[in-house]
Amino acid sequence: MADANLGNSEAQYLVAVLYNSEEQYSYEDKSAYWFCRAAESGDVDAQSAIAKCYLYGTGMPHNYKLALYWLFMAAYGGDDESQLFLSNFYEYGIILPTDLKTSFKWAKRAAIAGNPDAQYTLANKFFYSTGVEQNYKKAFYWYKKAAEQGNPKALFAISLCYDSGFGVQKNYEKFVQYLEMSANAQYTPAMYELGNIYMKEDMCVKESYLKRAIELYFSGANKGDDNCQVKLAELYERGKGLVKSTNKAFYWYKKAALKHNPNAEFKIGEYYFNALAPAKSIKEAVYWFKSAALKGHPLANTVLGQFYENGIIFEKDLKKAVKYYEVASNVGEPASGYFLGQIYEFGDLGEIDLKKAYEYYTVSAEAGCPLAYLRLGIFHNNGIYVKPD
């Protein structure tokens, strides 16, 4: 403490860190005070720390102007974490104006300094052409750099590069190898993808592969991954590898639905509507169907279209039905195109429109709807809208 009071910046920073390590909230002010003293004495780590104090209002009142001042001081002083902060601020327009080229510059400086998160960020910039010309080989290079330091997202990205051949030659064995590494590093998207590989029919003949897939889904689900939660729900629903249980399926669907997963929201809607949930609730069913539909879920839009077309739950409203059907049809849901074809063929909106009917039947048939095939056959055989075959 004596050296800190005498102006030794390293001692001031150490005192700040010691206060910051205390659990009592009351020490935040003292920690911020010493970070500020050390920062003013030129300590780069302290400059980075006091910037975060101002940014998050920890021991100091929120002050974005001072936060930026100290972030720039630390970044120009070589602090790679501050450089990455500035890169993200410039990319997403946080406090600073959006400037993708400047964002790239700061990410590159931090990446060269060896920051694995910055290396992953820089790789993404090369991959997605964010502030720099797209270059898959350079993206792979920086993913590899970050992966060598154990960055789980980078390990996952490398696996996908090996799977798709972006920046490197395709290699299925390395694809799986890096997925395993990412999953072992507790990255839940890797757990989900790896689980899907083990769930493939040609692999599930081995009981150990099915068991491994379920373990991965459980690991991801317990860490809050909504896709893993949906997979577990499906397995409980079907009784595949797990004892069939509607209650447990509902439990995991609900978990995923609360994370706004549209597939889970739709399933929860079905459970409430069909009385498979703990208690039947039309109100809950409608809520979840609408939530999924807003996210573009094809079946949710088709179901709501049916409700409005046939006056189920809601008052009959063909215009709303058409709106929902169109959303579903545009993303390839087969039945919705057939329902639209029916509405236009028989003039349910007030006028017959055979052109639209034929077009929607065609879209529906191409998506695999047998009823649409039947209607198209009738059109062609009878010369409706088209010349008879």
LOVO-321397 format. One line per field, with one value per atom (N, C-alpha, C): x, y, z; residue number from 1. Coordinates in steps of 0.1 Angstrom, whole numbers, plus 2048, in hexadecimal, padded with zeros to 3 digits. Example, Ala and Ser with C-alpha at 12.3 -4.5 7.8 and 13.67 -1.06 7.14 Angstrom:
<rs>
x c(884:87B:884:880:889:881)
y c(7C7:7D3:7DF:7EA:7F5:800)
z c(84E:84E:84E:847:847:84F)
pos c(1:1:1:2:2:2)
</rs>
This chain:
<rs>
x c(808:800:809:814:81D:822:826:82B:820:814:808:806:807:805:810:81C:827:826:81C:81A:820:823:828:81C:81C:810:80D:818:816:810:814:80F:800:7FD:7F0:7E6:7EB:7E3:7E1:7EC:7EA:7E0:7E1:7D7:7C9:7C7:7BA:7B5:7BE:7BA:7B7:7BE:7BB:7AD:7AA:79D:792:795:78C:789:792:791:788:786:77D:76F:768:75A:750:754:74B:74A:73D:73A:740:742:747:755:75C:76A:76B:760:761:766:762:766:776:77B:789:791:78C:792:793:788:787:791:791:79A:7A9:7AD:7BB:7BE:7B4:7B5:7B8:7B0:7B1:7BF:7C4:7D1:7DC:7DB:7E5:7E3:7D7:7D5:7DB:7D9:7DF:7EE:7F4:802:808:7FF:803:802:7FD:7FB:7F1:7F4:7EB:7E0:7E3:7D9:7CF:7D4:7CB:7C2:7C8:7C0:7B4:7B7:7AD:7A2:7A7:79E:795:79B:792:788:78C:783:776:778:76D:765:76C:764:75B:760:757:74C:750:747:73B:73E:734:72E:734:730:734:740:745:74E:749:752:753:74D:74D:740:73B:72F:731:727:728:72D:737:73C:743:73B:740:74C:74C:756:764:764:770:773:769:76C:773:76F:776:784:785:792:79C:799:7A2:7A4:799:79A:7A4:7A3:7AD:7BB:7BC:7CA:7D0:7C8:7CC:7CF:7C6:7C8:7D4:7D7:7E3:7F0:7ED:7F8:7FB:7F3:7F6:7ED:7E3:7DA:7D0:7D2:7CA:7BB:7B8:7AA:7A3:7A9:7A3:7A2:7AC:7AB:79F:79D:791:784:784:778:775:77F:77D:779:77F:77A:76C:767:759:750:755:74D:74B:756:755:74D:74D:746:737:733:724:71F:727:722:71F:726:724:72C:726:72C:733:73B:742:73A:73C:735:73A:731:735:73F:74A:755:75C:758:75D:76C:771:780:788:783:78B:789:77D:77B:785:787:790:79E:7A2:7B0:7B2:7A9:7AB:7AB:7A2:7A2:7AF:7B5:7C1:7CD:7CD:7D7:7D7:7CA:7C9:7CC:7C9:7CB:7DA:7E1:7F0:7F6:7F0:7F6:7F3:7EB:7E9:7DC:7D3:7C6:7BE:7BA:7B3:7A5:79E:791:792:79C:79F:7A2:7AA:7AD:7A1:798:78B:783:782:77B:781:78E:794:791:791:78E:780:777:769:768:770:770:775:77F:784:779:773:769:75D:758:74B:74D:759:75C:757:75B:757:763:762:76D:779:779:784:77F:787:783:783:779:777:783:788:793:793:78E:78C:799:7A4:7B0:7B5:7B4:7B8:7AF:7A2:799:79D:7A0:7A4:7B1:7BA:7C7:7C5:7BC:7BA:7B1:7A8:7A0:7AA:7B4:7BD:7C6:7CA:7D1:7C9:7BD:7B4:7B2:7B0:7AE:7BA:7C6:7D2:7D3:7CB:7CB:7BE:7B7:7AB:79E:79D:791:786:77B:771:76A:767:760:769:776:77F:780:781:781:775:769:75D:75D:762:763:76D:778:781:77A:772:76B:762:75B:752:75A:766:76E:772:776:77A:76E:762:756:752:754:74F:75A:767:772:774:771:774:782:78B:799:7A2:79C:7A4:79D:7A5:79F:795:78A:781:787:784:789:77F:778:76D:773:77E:784:788:78E:792:785:77B:76E:769:769:764:76E:77B:785:784:782:781:773:769:75C:75E:765:767:76F:779:781:779:770:768:75D:757:74E:754:760:768:76B:76C:76E:761:756:749:742:745:73E:731:725:719:715:717:714:71C:728:730:72A:725:71E:712:70B:6FF:702:70C:710:716:71E:724:71A:710:705:6FE:6FB:6F4:6FC:709:711:70F:710:70E:700:6F7:6E9:6E5:6EE:6EB:6E7:6DE:6D9:6E4:6ED:6F8:702:701:70A:702:6F5:6ED:6EB:6F0:6EF:6F8:702:70B:705:702:6FB:704:712:71B:71A:717:716:709:6FE:6F2:6F4:6FA:6FD:705:710:718:710:707:6FF:6F6:6F0:6E8:6F0:6FC:704:707:70A:70D:701:6F6:6E9:6E7:6E8:6E6:6F0:6FC:706:703:6FF:6FC:6EF:6E5:6D8:6D9:6E1:6E3:6EB:6F2:6F9:6F1:6E4:6DB:6DA:6E0:6DF:6D1:6CA:6BC:6BB:6C5:6C4:6C6:6CF:6D1:6C4:6BE:6B2:6A6:6A5:69B:69E:6AB:6AF:6AB:6AE:6AA:69B:694:685:680:686:682:685:691:694:68B:687:67D:670:66C:65F:65E:669:66A:66E:673:678:685:68D:699:6A5:6AB:6B6:6B3:6A7:6A2:694:690:682:678:66F:665:65E:65D:657:652:645:63E:642:642:645:653:65D:66B:66D:666:666:661:656:650:65A:660:66A:675:67B:686:681:675:670:66D:668:665:672:67C:689:68E:68D:692:689:67C:672:674:678:67B:687:68F:69B:698:68B:686:689:68B:68E:680:67F:672:66D:676:671:66B:671:66C:65F:65F:652:646:649:63E:63A:644:640:639:63D:636:627:625:618:610:616:60F:60C:615:612:607:606:5FB:5EE:5EE:5E2:5DD:5E5:5E1:5E0:5E1:5E0:5EB:5F7:602:60B:608:60F:608:60E:608:5F9:5F5:5E7:5E5:5D9:5D6:5D3:5D8:5D6:5D7:5CB:5CB:5D2:5D0:5D7:5E6:5EC:5FA:5FE:5F6:5F9:5FA:5F0:5F0:5FC:600:60B:618:61A:626:626:61A:619:61D:617:61A:629:62E:63C:645:642:64A:648:63B:638:63F:640:647:656:65B:669:66A:65F:65F:65D:659:658:64D:650:646:639:63A:62E:626:62C:625:61C:622:61A:60F:611:607:5FC:5FF:5F5:5EC:5F3:5EB:5E2:5E8:5E0:5D3:5D5:5C9:5BF:5C4:5BB:5B3:5B9:5B2:5A9:5AD:5A5:598:59A:58E:587:58B:584:587:593:596:59D:598:59D:59A:59E:59C:590:58B:580:586:57E:583:587:593:599:5A3:59E:5A6:5B2:5B1:5BC:5C8:5C5:5D0:5D5:5CB:5D0:5D9:5D6:5DF:5ED:5ED:5FA:603:5FD:604:609:600:603:60E:60E:618:626:627:634:639:630:634:638:630:633:640:643:650:65C:65B:666:665:65C:65C:653:649:640:636:634:62C:61D:617:609:604:60B:607:604:60D:60B:5FE:5FB:5EE:5E2:5E3:5D7:5D5:5E0:5DF:5D9:5DE:5D8:5C9:5C4:5B6:5AE:5B4:5AE:5AC:5B7:5B6:5AE:5AF:5A7:598:594:585:580:589:584:580:586:582:584:58D:58F:586:57D:573:575:581:583:58C:588:591:59D:5A8:5B5:5BD:5BA:5C0:5CF:5D4:5E2:5E9:5E4:5EA:5E8:5DD:5DA:5E4:5E6:5EF:5FE:601:60F:611:607:609:608:600:600:60D:613:620:62B:62B:635:633:626:623:627:624:628:637:63E:64D:652:64B:64F:64B:643:640:632:628:61B:613:60E:607:5FA:5F3:5E6:5E8:5F3:5F6:5F9:600:602:5F4:5EB:5DE:5D6:5D7:5D0:5D7:5E4:5EB:5E7:5E5:5E1:5D3:5CA:5BD:5BE:5C6:5C8:5CC:5D6:5DC:5D2:5CB:5C2:5B6:5B2:5A6:5A8:5B5:5B8:5B4:5B5:5B3:5BF:5BE:5C9:5D4:5D7:5E1:5DB:5E2:5DD:5DC:5D2:5D0:5DC:5E1:5EC:5E6)
y c(7F4:800:80D:80C:817:81B:811:814:81A:815:81A:828:82C:83A:843:83D:845:846:840:842:837:82B:820:81A:81A:816:807:7FF:7F1:7ED:7F4:7F2:7F7:802:807:7FD:7F8:7EE:7E1:7DD:7D1:7D4:7DF:7E3:7E2:7E8:7E8:7D9:7D1:7C3:7BC:7BF:7B9:7BD:7CA:7CE:7C8:7C7:7C2:7B3:7AC:79D:79B:7A6:7A4:7A3:79A:798:7A3:7AB:7B6:7C0:7C4:7CE:7DB:7DE:7EB:7EE:7E3:7E5:7EA:7EA:7EE:7FC:805:813:814:80D:80D:807:7FD:7F6:800:806:810:81C:820:82B:828:81C:819:815:810:80E:81B:825:832:839:837:83C:836:828:821:825:826:82A:838:841:84F:84E:844:842:83B:837:831:821:81B:80C:808:801:7FD:7F4:7EA:7E1:7E9:7F3:7FB:804:809:811:808:7FC:7F3:7F0:7EE:7EB:7F7:803:80F:812:80F:811:808:7FC:7F3:7F8:7FE:804:80F:817:822:81C:812:80C:805:7FD:7F6:7FC:808:80E:807:801:7F9:802:806:80F:81D:820:82D:82F:83B:83D:83A:836:834:840:83F:84A:845:844:83E:846:853:85B:858:856:852:844:83B:82D:82C:834:834:83A:844:84A:840:839:82F:823:81F:814:817:823:827:828:82D:82E:820:817:809:802:804:7FE:803:810:815:811:80E:809:7FA:7F4:7E5:7DB:7E0:7D6:7D0:7C3:7BC:7BB:7BA:7B9:7C6:7D2:7DF:7E0:7DB:7DC:7D4:7C9:7C1:7C8:7CE:7D6:7E0:7E8:7F2:7EC:7E1:7DA:7D7:7D2:7CE:7DB:7E5:7F2:7F8:7F7:7FD:7F4:7E7:7DE:7DF:7E0:7E0:7EE:7F8:806:808:802:804:810:81A:827:82E:827:82C:82A:833:831:824:81D:811:814:80C:80E:801:7F9:7EB:7EA:7F4:7F3:7F6:800:802:7F7:7F1:7E5:7DA:7D8:7CE:7D1:7DE:7E2:7DE:7E1:7DE:7CF:7C8:7B9:7B3:7B8:7B3:7B6:7C2:7C5:7BB:7B9:7B0:7A2:79E:790:78E:797:796:795:79C:79C:78F:786:779:776:780:77E:774:769:75F:763:76B:770:779:781:78B:783:778:770:76A:765:760:76B:776:782:785:786:78A:77F:772:768:76A:76D:770:77B:785:791:78C:784:77F:776:76E:764:76B:775:77B:788:78C:798:7A4:7A6:7B1:7BB:7C5:7CF:7CB:7C0:7BB:7B2:7B0:7A7:799:791:783:77B:773:76B:75F:753:747:742:743:73D:745:752:75A:758:756:753:746:73C:72F:731:739:73B:740:74A:751:748:740:737:72D:729:71F:725:731:738:738:73C:73D:72F:725:717:712:715:711:715:720:725:720:716:710:717:721:728:71F:71C:712:716:723:727:725:728:726:717:70F:700:6FC:702:6FE:704:710:716:70E:709:701:6F4:6EE:6E2:6E4:6F0:6F3:6F6:6FC:6FE:6F1:6E7:6DA:6D3:6D6:6CF:6D5:6E2:6E9:6ED:6EB:6EF:6FD:705:714:716:71A:71E:712:706:6FA:6EE:6E4:6D9:6D1:6CD:6C5:6B9:6B6:6AB:6A7:69C:698:694:68D:689:695:69F:6AB:6B3:6B3:6B9:6B4:6A7:6A0:6A3:6A2:6A4:6B1:6BC:6C9:6CC:6C5:6C5:6C0:6B4:6AE:6B7:6BE:6C7:6D3:6D8:6E3:6DF:6D3:6CE:6CB:6C6:6C3:6D0:6DB:6E9:6EF:6E7:6EB:6F5:6F5:6FE:6F7:6FC:6F4:6F2:6FC:6F9:6ED:6EB:6E0:6D3:6D4:6C8:6C4:6CE:6CB:6C5:6CB:6C6:6B8:6B6:6A9:69E:6A2:699:695:69E:69B:691:692:689:67B:67A:66D:667:670:66C:667:669:665:656:652:645:63A:63D:633:632:63B:63B:636:638:635:625:61E:60F:60B:613:611:618:610:615:620:61E:628:635:636:643:64A:643:648:64E:646:64A:657:658:663:670:66E:679:67E:675:67A:681:67C:683:691:693:6A0:6A9:6A4:6AC:6B0:6A7:6AA:6B5:6B3:6BD:6CB:6CC:6D8:6DE:6D5:6DA:6DF:6D9:6DD:6EA:6ED:6FA:705:701:70B:70C:702:703:6FE:707:704:6F9:6F8:6EE:6E0:6DF:6D2:6CF:6D9:6D7:6D1:6D7:6D2:6C3:6C0:6B2:6A8:6AC:6A3:6A1:6AC:6AB:6A2:6A3:69A:68B:689:67B:675:67E:679:677:680:67F:672:66E:662:655:657:64C:645:64E:649:64B:640:641:645:649:64E:648:646:641:64C:648:651:658:666:66D:67B:67C:689:694:691:69C:6A1:698:69D:6A3:69F:6A5:6B4:6B5:6C2:6CB:6C5:6CD:6D3:6CB:6D0:6D9:6D6:6E0:6ED:6ED:6FA:702:6FB:701:708:701:707:712:711:71B:728:727:733:73A:733:739:73E:73E:743:73A:72D:724:721:725:724:715:70C:6FE:6F9:6FD:6FA:701:70E:715:70F:70A:703:6F7:6EF:6E2:6E5:6EF:6F2:6F6:6FE:701:6F5:6EB:6DE:6D7:6D7:6D0:6D6:6E3:6EA:6E7:6E8:6E7:6D8:6CF:6C1:6BA:6C3:6BE:6B4:6B6:6AE:6B5:6C1:6C9:6C5:6C9:6C6:6CA:6D4:6D8:6DF:6DB:6E1:6F0:6F8:706:70C:70F:715:723:72A:737:735:72C:729:724:71C:716:722:72B:736:73F:741:749:744:737:730:72F:72C:72B:739:743:751:755:751:754:74E:741:739:73F:743:748:755:75D:76A:768:75C:759:752:751:74B:73C:736:727:723:71A:717:710:706:6FF:708:710:71A:723:728:731:729:71D:715:712:70E:70C:718:724:730:733:730:732:729:71D:714:719:71E:724:72F:738:744:740:736:732:72B:723:71B:71F:72B:731:729:723:71B:725:726:72F:73D:742:74F:750:75D:75F:75D:757:754:761:760:76C:767:766:761:769:776:77F:77B:779:776:768:75F:751:751:759:75A:760:76A:76F:765:75D:752:747:743:739:73E:74A:750:74F:752:752:743:73A:72C:727:72A:726:72B:737:73D:736:72F:728:719:715:707:6FE:702:6F9:6F5:6E8:6E3:6E6:6E3:6E4:6F2:6FC:70A:70E:70A:70D:707:6FB:6F4:6FC:700:708:715:71B:728:725:71A:716:714:70E:70C:719:722:72F:736:736:73E:736:729:721:723:723:723:731:73B:749:74C:747:749:757:75F:76D:776:770:778:777:773:772:765:75E:752:758:752:755:749:743:736:737:743:744:742:749:748:73A:734:727:71D:71E:715:717:723:726:720:722:71D:70E:708:6F9:6F4:6FB:6F7:6F8:703:704:6F9:6F7:6ED:6DF:6DC:6CF:6CC:6D7:6D6:6D4:6D8:6D6:6C9:6C1:6B4:6B1:6BA:6B9:6B0:6A4:69C:6A2:6A9:6AF:6BA:6C1:6CB:6C4:6B8:6B1:6AD:6A9:6A5:6B1:6BC:6C8:6CC:6CB:6CF:6C5:6B8:6AE:6B2:6B6:6BA:6C6:6D0:6DC:6D8:6CF:6CB:6C2:6B9:6B0:6B7:6C1:6C8:6D6:6D9:6E5:6F2:6F1:6FC:705:711:71A:716:70A:705:6FD:6FA:6F2:6E3:6DC:6CE:6C6:6BD:6B4:6A8)
z c(800:800:800:807:808:7FA:7F2:7E4:7DC:7DE:7D6:7D9:7E6:7EA:7E5:7E2:7DD:7CE:7C8:7B9:7B0:7B7:7AF:7A8:79A:793:794:794:796:7A4:7AE:7BB:7BC:7B5:7B5:7AE:7A3:79C:7A5:7AC:7B4:7C0:7C6:7D0:7CB:7BE:7B8:7B6:7B1:7AE:7BB:7C6:7D3:7D8:7D7:7DB:7D2:7C5:7BB:7BE:7C4:7C7:7D3:7DB:7E7:7E3:7EA:7E6:7EA:7F4:7F9:7EE:7EC:7E1:7E5:7F2:7F7:7F2:7EE:7EA:7DB:7D4:7C6:7C5:7CD:7CD:7CF:7D8:7DB:7D0:7CA:7BF:7B3:7B0:7A5:7A7:7B4:7B7:7B4:7B8:7B5:7A6:7A0:791:78B:78F:789:78C:798:79C:793:791:789:77B:776:768:765:76E:76C:76C:773:774:768:75F:752:752:75C:75C:752:747:73D:742:74A:750:758:75F:767:75E:753:74A:744:741:73C:747:753:75E:761:762:765:75A:74E:743:745:74A:74C:758:762:76E:769:760:75B:751:74A:740:747:752:759:766:769:775:782:782:78D:795:7A1:7A9:7A4:799:792:78C:78B:783:774:76D:75F:758:750:748:73C:731:724:71E:720:71B:721:72F:736:733:731:72E:721:717:70A:70B:713:714:719:724:729:721:71A:710:705:700:6F5:6FB:707:70D:70F:714:716:709:6FF:6F2:6EB:6EB:6E5:6ED:6F9:702:700:6F7:6F4:6FB:702:709:6FF:6FD:6F3:6F6:703:707:703:706:703:6F4:6EC:6DE:6D8:6DF:6DA:6DE:6EA:6ED:6E3:6DF:6D4:6C7:6C4:6B7:6B7:6C3:6C4:6C4:6CB:6CB:6BD:6B5:6A8:69E:6A1:698:69A:6A7:6AA:6AD:6AC:6AF:6BD:6C6:6D5:6D9:6DE:6E2:6D7:6CF:6C3:6B7:6AD:6A0:699:692:68B:680:681:677:676:66C:66B:668:661:65E:66A:672:67F:688:688:690:68D:67F:67B:680:67F:683:691:69A:6A8:6AB:6A4:6A6:6A2:697:692:69C:6A2:6AB:6B7:6BC:6C8:6C4:6B8:6B4:6B3:6AD:6AB:6B9:6C3:6D0:6D7:6D1:6D6:6DE:6DD:6E4:6DD:6E3:6DB:6D7:6DF:6DC:6D0:6D0:6C4:6B8:6B9:6AE:6A8:6B0:6AC:6A5:6AB:6A5:697:696:68A:67F:683:67A:674:67D:679:66F:671:668:65A:659:64C:646:64F:64A:644:64B:647:640:63D:636:63E:64A:653:654:64C:64D:645:63E:637:62C:621:616:61B:617:61C:617:621:61F:628:622:62B:630:628:62D:639:639:644:650:64D:658:65F:657:65D:665:660:667:675:676:683:68C:686:68E:694:68C:691:69C:69B:6A5:6B2:6B1:6BD:6C3:6BB:6BF:6C6:6C2:6C8:6D7:6DA:6E8:6EF:6E8:6EF:6EE:6E5:6E3:6DD:6E5:6E1:6D4:6D3:6C6:6BA:6BC:6B1:6AD:6B7:6B4:6AC:6B0:6A9:69B:699:68C:683:688:680:67C:685:681:675:675:66A:65D:65F:653:64C:655:650:649:64F:649:63C:63A:62E:624:629:620:61E:629:628:62D:624:628:62A:629:62B:624:620:61A:623:61D:626:62C:638:63F:64A:648:651:65F:65F:66C:674:66E:676:67A:671:675:682:683:68F:69B:698:6A2:6A9:6A1:6A6:6AD:6A8:6AF:6BD:6BE:6CB:6D4:6CF:6D7:6DC:6D3:6D7:6E1:6DF:6E9:6F7:6F6:703:70A:702:708:70C:70C:712:709:6FC:6F3:6EE:6F2:6F0:6E1:6D8:6CA:6C4:6C9:6C5:6CB:6D7:6DD:6D5:6D0:6C8:6BB:6B4:6A7:6A8:6B2:6B4:6B7:6C0:6C3:6B6:6AD:6A1:698:699:691:697:6A4:6AA:6A9:6A6:6A5:697:68E:680:680:678:678:676:66D:66A:676:680:68B:698:698:6A4:6A5:69B:69C:6A8:6AB:6B6:6C3:6CD:6D9:6DF:6DE:6E4:6DE:6D1:6CA:6CE:6CF:6D4:6E2:6EA:6F8:6F8:6F0:6EF:6EB:6E1:6DC:6E7:6EF:6FA:705:708:711:70D:700:6FB:6FC:6F8:6F9:707:711:71F:724:720:724:71E:712:70C:712:714:719:727:72F:73D:73D:733:732:72B:728:723:714:70D:6FE:6F9:6F3:6EF:6E5:6DC:6D1:6D8:6E1:6E9:6F1:6F6:6FE:6F5:6E9:6DF:6DC:6D9:6D6:6E1:6ED:6F9:6F9:6F7:6F7:6EC:6E1:6D6:6D9:6E0:6E3:6EE:6F8:702:6FB:6F1:6EA:6E3:6DC:6D4:6DC:6E8:6EF:6E9:6E2:6DC:6E5:6EA:6F3:701:703:710:712:71E:721:71D:715:70F:71B:71A:725:71F:71F:71A:723:730:73A:738:736:735:727:71D:710:712:718:71A:722:72D:735:72C:724:71C:710:70B:701:707:713:71A:71D:721:724:717:70C:6FF:6FA:6FD:6F9:700:70D:715:710:708:702:6F3:6F0:6E3:6D7:6DA:6CF:6C8:6BB:6B4:6B3:6B1:6B0:6BD:6C8:6D6:6D8:6D4:6D7:6CF:6C3:6BC:6C3:6C8:6CE:6DB:6E3:6EF:6EC:6E1:6DC:6DA:6D3:6D0:6DD:6E6:6F3:6FB:6FB:702:6FA:6ED:6E5:6E6:6E6:6E6:6F3:6FE:70C:70F:709:70D:718:71A:724:732:73D:74A:74A:743:743:735:72F:722:724:71A:71B:70D:708:6FA:6FA:705:706:704:70C:70B:6FD:6F7:6EA:6E0:6E0:6D7:6D9:6E5:6E8:6E2:6E4:6DF:6D0:6CA:6BB:6B5:6BB:6B5:6B7:6C2:6C5:6BA:6B8:6AE:6A0:69D:690:68D:697:695:691:695:692:684:67D:670:670:67C:67C:672:669:65E:663:66C:671:67A:682:68A:682:677:66E:667:664:65D:667:673:67E:680:682:684:678:66C:660:660:664:666:670:67B:685:680:678:673:667:65F:654:658:662:666:673:678:684:690:691:69D:6A7:6B3:6BD:6BA:6AE:6AA:6A1:6A0:696:688:67F:671:66B:665:65E:653:647:63C:638:63A:637:640:64D:656:653:650:64C:641:636:62B:62F:638:63C:642:64B:652:648:63F:635:62C:628:61F:626:633:63A:63A:63D:63D:62F:625:617:612:616:612:617:622:628:625:61C:617:61F:627:62E:624:621:616:617:622:623:621:626:625:617:60D:5FF:5FA:5FF:5FA:600:60C:612:60A:607:5FF:5F1:5EB:5DE:5DF:5EA:5EC:5ED:5F5:5F7:5EA:5E1:5D5:5CA:5CA:5C0:5C2:5CE:5D1:5D4:5D3:5D5:5E3:5ED:5FB:5FF:5F8:5FC:5F4:5EC:5E4:5D5:5D1:5C3:5C0:5B6:5B2:5AB:5AE:5A8:5A5:599:595:593:58F:58D:59B:5A5:5B2:5B8:5B5:5BA:5B4:5A7:5A0:5A5:5A7:5AC:5BA:5C3:5D0:5D1:5C8:5C8:5C3:5B9:5B4:5BF:5C6:5D1:5DC:5DF:5E9:5E4:5D8:5D2:5D2:5CE:5CE:5DC:5E6:5F4:5F9:5F1:5F5:5F9:5F7:5FC:5F1:5F5:5EB:5E7:5F0:5EC:5E1:5E2:5D8:5CA:5CA:5BE:5B8:5C0:5BC:5B5:5BB:5B5:5A8:5A7:59B:590:594:58A:584:58D:589:580:583:57B:56D:56C:55F:557:55E:557:551:559:555:54E:54C:545:54D:55A:563:564:55F:55F:555:553:54A:53F:534:529:52E:52A:52F:529:532:52E:527)
pos c(1:1:1:2:2:2:3:3:3:4:4:4:5:5:5:6:6:6:7:7:7:8:8:8:9:9:9:10:10:10:11:11:11:12:12:12:13:13:13:14:14:14:15:15:15:16:16:16:17:17:17:18:18:18:19:19:19:20:20:20:21:21:21:22:22:22:23:23:23:24:24:24:25:25:25:26:26:26:27:27:27:28:28:28:29:29:29:30:30:30:31:31:31:32:32:32:33:33:33:34:34:34:35:35:35:36:36:36:37:37:37:38:38:38:39:39:39:40:40:40:41:41:41:42:42:42:43:43:43:44:44:44:45:45:45:46:46:46:47:47:47:48:48:48:49:49:49:50:50:50:51:51:51:52:52:52:53:53:53:54:54:54:55:55:55:56:56:56:57:57:57:58:58:58:59:59:59:60:60:60:61:61:61:62:62:62:63:63:63:64:64:64:65:65:65:66:66:66:67:67:67:68:68:68:69:69:69:70:70:70:71:71:71:72:72:72:73:73:73:74:74:74:75:75:75:76:76:76:77:77:77:78:78:78:79:79:79:80:80:80:81:81:81:82:82:82:83:83:83:84:84:84:85:85:85:86:86:86:87:87:87:88:88:88:89:89:89:90:90:90:91:91:91:92:92:92:93:93:93:94:94:94:95:95:95:96:96:96:97:97:97:98:98:98:99:99:99:100:100:100:101:101:101:102:102:102:103:103:103:104:104:104:105:105:105:106:106:106:107:107:107:108:108:108:109:109:109:110:110:110:111:111:111:112:112:112:113:113:113:114:114:114:115:115:115:116:116:116:117:117:117:118:118:118:119:119:119:120:120:120:121:121:121:122:122:122:123:123:123:124:124:124:125:125:125:126:126:126:127:127:127:128:128:128:129:129:129:130:130:130:131:131:131:132:132:132:133:133:133:134:134:134:135:135:135:136:136:136:137:137:137:138:138:138:139:139:139:140:140:140:141:141:141:142:142:142:143:143:143:144:144:144:145:145:145:146:146:146:147:147:147:148:148:148:149:149:149:150:150:150:151:151:151:152:152:152:153:153:153:154:154:154:155:155:155:156:156:156:157:157:157:158:158:158:159:159:159:160:160:160:161:161:161:162:162:162:163:163:163:164:164:164:165:165:165:166:166:166:167:167:167:168:168:168:169:169:169:170:170:170:171:171:171:172:172:172:173:173:173:174:174:174:175:175:175:176:176:176:177:177:177:178:178:178:179:179:179:180:180:180:181:181:181:182:182:182:183:183:183:184:184:184:185:185:185:186:186:186:187:187:187:188:188:188:189:189:189:190:190:190:191:191:191:192:192:192:193:193:193:194:194:194:195:195:195:196:196:196:197:197:197:198:198:198:199:199:199:200:200:200:201:201:201:202:202:202:203:203:203:204:204:204:205:205:205:206:206:206:207:207:207:208:208:208:209:209:209:210:210:210:211:211:211:212:212:212:213:213:213:214:214:214:215:215:215:216:216:216:217:217:217:218:218:218:219:219:219:220:220:220:221:221:221:222:222:222:223:223:223:224:224:224:225:225:225:226:226:226:227:227:227:228:228:228:229:229:229:230:230:230:231:231:231:232:232:232:233:233:233:234:234:234:235:235:235:236:236:236:237:237:237:238:238:238:239:239:239:240:240:240:241:241:241:242:242:242:243:243:243:244:244:244:245:245:245:246:246:246:247:247:247:248:248:248:249:249:249:250:250:250:251:251:251:252:252:252:253:253:253:254:254:254:255:255:255:256:256:256:257:257:257:258:258:258:259:259:259:260:260:260:261:261:261:262:262:262:263:263:263:264:264:264:265:265:265:266:266:266:267:267:267:268:268:268:269:269:269:270:270:270:271:271:271:272:272:272:273:273:273:274:274:274:275:275:275:276:276:276:277:277:277:278:278:278:279:279:279:280:280:280:281:281:281:282:282:282:283:283:283:284:284:284:285:285:285:286:286:286:287:287:287:288:288:288:289:289:289:290:290:290:291:291:291:292:292:292:293:293:293:294:294:294:295:295:295:296:296:296:297:297:297:298:298:298:299:299:299:300:300:300:301:301:301:302:302:302:303:303:303:304:304:304:305:305:305:306:306:306:307:307:307:308:308:308:309:309:309:310:310:310:311:311:311:312:312:312:313:313:313:314:314:314:315:315:315:316:316:316:317:317:317:318:318:318:319:319:319:320:320:320:321:321:321:322:322:322:323:323:323:324:324:324:325:325:325:326:326:326:327:327:327:328:328:328:329:329:329:330:330:330:331:331:331:332:332:332:333:333:333:334:334:334:335:335:335:336:336:336:337:337:337:338:338:338:339:339:339:340:340:340:341:341:341:342:342:342:343:343:343:344:344:344:345:345:345:346:346:346:347:347:347:348:348:348:349:349:349:350:350:350:351:351:351:352:352:352:353:353:353:354:354:354:355:355:355:356:356:356:357:357:357:358:358:358:359:359:359:360:360:360:361:361:361:362:362:362:363:363:363:364:364:364:365:365:365:366:366:366:367:367:367:368:368:368:369:369:369:370:370:370:371:371:371:372:372:372:373:373:373:374:374:374:375:375:375:376:376:376:377:377:377:378:378:378:379:379:379:380:380:380:381:381:381:382:382:382:383:383:383:384:384:384:385:385:385:386:386:386:387:387:387:388:388:388:389:389:389)
</rs>
